[in-house]
Amino acid sequence: MKLLTRMARSFVAGETAEEALKQVHKLRDKGIMVTLDILGESVTDRAQADKAVRDYLDLLDTLKKNKSDSHISLKLTQMGLDIDDEYCYRNMVKIAARAAAARRFVRIDMEGSALTQRTLDIFTRLRKKYDNVGIVVQAYLHRTEKDVADILKAKGTIRLCKGAYKEPAEVAIKKMKDIRESFIKLAKTLFAAKSYAAIATHDSKLIDWTKRYVEENNIPREAFEFQMLYGLRNKTQQKLAADGWRVRAYVPFGTHWIPYFSRRLRERKENVFVVMKNMFR
Ligand SMILES: Cc1cc2nc3c(=O)[nH]c(=O)nc-3n(C[C@H](O)[C@H](O)[C@H](O)COP(=O)(O)OP(=O)(O)OC[C@H]3O[C@@H](n4cnc5c(N)ncnc54)[C@H](O)[C@@H]3O)c2cc1C
């Protein structure tokens, strides 16, 4: 188990908030902004969901005390979506309200397609009361174009990513070329709507396209940010920040790292080598 924990460190910033905050300071020194994620998902026990809420409230208090401008990211199944929608919503109200008081932003990650509609429903309800809450959409889902239109109507802000879950062809685009095309189409919609977008990808083709597109269309650099995951493409993150682009790293920490770690290994085989290289360093 110890060996596995060491391997997870390639993509996970530590087990405690204190360890994660050390990494946050290092990233901030390089001009990279942060969104912090306390790892956890698929919670079916109220005591566990209540604890996740308390952990996030404590994290928000710590960020406020440390005058850290970091955002937070979380998953609704960590907040009780698999238990009861109303209970999950009430938990989210507690977090959104505490974050609003601390002037911090809360991003709701998007999970598997079976949860997309309920996640969007809770987000839309929250957004009516709190403007410091944003959502994620996945370019691989056939439904996403319509979802983006609805989110923009509700004045929601969006993190655009490809999508990390195993989905059937009936709900998701399968070919990388087509997923990239969908990503670009959706990004254009976000830029045209002048909605502050988070372009979340490590894909050079999409990063280069974004840089070119915003320059050709006179879209200011303040109108969006690149987002990447902690431990992936560190040099690219630093180079983008040094070149004056807004960059935010998604920094996960905590003990429930197995599903997150598995998704990182599954989505890109080279990530296995990254882990092995870090082990022997
Ligand atoms: C900040 C952030 C938040 C996310 N939140 C969610 C979420 O809420 N829900 C969700 O479903 N998914 C989320 N994801 C994951 C996302 O959906 C993808 O699964 C993941 O980012 C992999 O897709 P990609 O576009 O980054 O690159 P990939 O499709 O993995 O890779 C495409 C190409 O990019 C290049 N590349 C990729 N990684 C590297 C690397 N490390 N080094 C060198 N070249 C590389 C390679 O050329 C590769 O062939 C998030 C991703 C990010 C960055």
The ligand as a Tripos MOL2 file, in Angstrom:
@<TRIPOS>MOLECULE
LIG
   53    58     1     0     0
SMALL
NO_CHARGES

@<TRIPOS>ATOM
      1 C1         -8.1880   20.9020  -14.9270 C.3       1 LIG1
      2 C2         -8.9040   19.6780  -15.4220 C.ar      1 LIG1
      3 C3        -10.1120   19.3300  -14.8500 C.ar      1 LIG1
      4 C4        -10.8170   18.2200  -15.3130 C.ar      1 LIG1
      5 N1        -12.0680   17.9480  -14.8080 N.ar      1 LIG1
      6 C5        -12.7740   16.9230  -15.3360 C.ar      1 LIG1
      7 C6        -14.1280   16.6840  -14.9560 C.ar      1 LIG1
      8 O1        -14.7020   17.3770  -14.1250 O.2       1 LIG1
      9 N2        -14.7640   15.6380  -15.5260 N.ar      1 LIG1
     10 C7        -14.1770   14.8300  -16.4660 C.ar      1 LIG1
     11 O2        -14.8240   13.9160  -16.9790 O.2       1 LIG1
     12 N3        -12.8900   15.0400  -16.8350 N.ar      1 LIG1
     13 C8        -12.1880   16.0490  -16.2910 C.ar      1 LIG1
     14 N4        -10.9010   16.2560  -16.7110 N.ar      1 LIG1
     15 C9        -10.1970   15.2170  -17.5070 C.3       1 LIG1
     16 C10       -10.4170   15.3930  -18.9880 C.3       1 LIG1
     17 O3        -11.7570   15.1290  -19.3120 O.3       1 LIG1
     18 C11        -9.5200   14.4200  -19.7770 C.3       1 LIG1
     19 O4         -9.8300   13.1120  -19.4410 O.3       1 LIG1
     20 C12        -8.0430   14.6170  -19.5590 C.3       1 LIG1
     21 O5         -7.7030   15.9660  -19.4280 O.3       1 LIG1
     22 C13        -7.2500   14.0110  -20.7270 C.3       1 LIG1
     23 O6         -7.5270   14.6970  -21.9290 O.3       1 LIG1
     24 P1         -6.5220   15.7790  -22.5330 P.3       1 LIG1
     25 O7         -7.2880   16.6420  -23.4480 O.co2     1 LIG1
     26 O8         -5.8570   16.4730  -21.4030 O.co2     1 LIG1
     27 O9         -5.4010   14.9950  -23.2970 O.3       1 LIG1
     28 P2         -5.3710   13.4740  -23.8340 P.3       1 LIG1
     29 O10        -6.5860   13.2240  -24.6380 O.co2     1 LIG1
     30 O11        -5.0740   12.5600  -22.6800 O.co2     1 LIG1
     31 O12        -4.1270   13.5100  -24.7510 O.3       1 LIG1
     32 C14        -4.1550   14.0660  -26.0680 C.3       1 LIG1
     33 C15        -2.7640   14.3760  -26.5120 C.3       1 LIG1
     34 O13        -2.2530   15.4500  -25.7330 O.3       1 LIG1
     35 C16        -0.8820   15.2490  -25.4490 C.3       1 LIG1
     36 N5         -0.7030   15.0290  -24.0020 N.ar      1 LIG1
     37 C17        -1.6530   14.7380  -23.0990 C.ar      1 LIG1
     38 N6         -1.1300   14.6260  -21.8810 N.ar      1 LIG1
     39 C18         0.1870   14.8280  -22.0170 C.ar      1 LIG1
     40 C19         1.2800   14.8450  -21.1010 C.ar      1 LIG1
     41 N7          1.1020   14.6200  -19.7960 N.pl3     1 LIG1
     42 N8          2.5050   15.0990  -21.5830 N.ar      1 LIG1
     43 C20         2.7040   15.3160  -22.9030 C.ar      1 LIG1
     44 N9          1.7150   15.3130  -23.8270 N.ar      1 LIG1
     45 C21         0.4690   15.0750  -23.3710 C.ar      1 LIG1
     46 C22        -0.4620   14.0130  -26.2140 C.3       1 LIG1
     47 O14        -0.0340   14.3940  -27.4840 O.3       1 LIG1
     48 C23        -1.7670   13.2360  -26.3180 C.3       1 LIG1
     49 O15        -1.8020   12.3400  -27.3750 O.3       1 LIG1
     50 C24       -10.2210   17.3950  -16.3130 C.ar      1 LIG1
     51 C25        -9.0130   17.7550  -16.8810 C.ar      1 LIG1
     52 C26        -8.3530   18.8890  -16.4680 C.ar      1 LIG1
     53 C27        -7.0750   19.2570  -17.1350 C.3       1 LIG1
@<TRIPOS>BOND
     1     1     2 1
     2     2     3 ar
     3     2    52 ar
     4     3     4 ar
     5     4     5 ar
     6     4    50 ar
     7     5     6 ar
     8     6     7 ar
     9     6    13 1
    10     7     8 2
    11     7     9 ar
    12     9    10 ar
    13    10    11 2
    14    10    12 ar
    15    12    13 ar
    16    13    14 ar
    17    14    15 1
    18    14    50 ar
    19    15    16 1
    20    16    17 1
    21    16    18 1
    22    18    19 1
    23    18    20 1
    24    20    21 1
    25    20    22 1
    26    22    23 1
    27    23    24 1
    28    24    25 2
    29    24    26 1
    30    24    27 1
    31    27    28 1
    32    28    29 2
    33    28    30 1
    34    28    31 1
    35    31    32 1
    36    32    33 1
    37    33    34 1
    38    33    48 1
    39    34    35 1
    40    35    36 1
    41    35    46 1
    42    36    37 ar
    43    36    45 ar
    44    37    38 ar
    45    38    39 ar
    46    39    40 ar
    47    39    45 ar
    48    40    41 1
    49    40    42 ar
    50    42    43 ar
    51    43    44 ar
    52    44    45 ar
    53    46    47 1
    54    46    48 1
    55    48    49 1
    56    50    51 ar
    57    51    52 ar
    58    52    53 1
@<TRIPOS>SUBSTRUCTURE
     1 LIG1         1 GROUP 0 **** ****
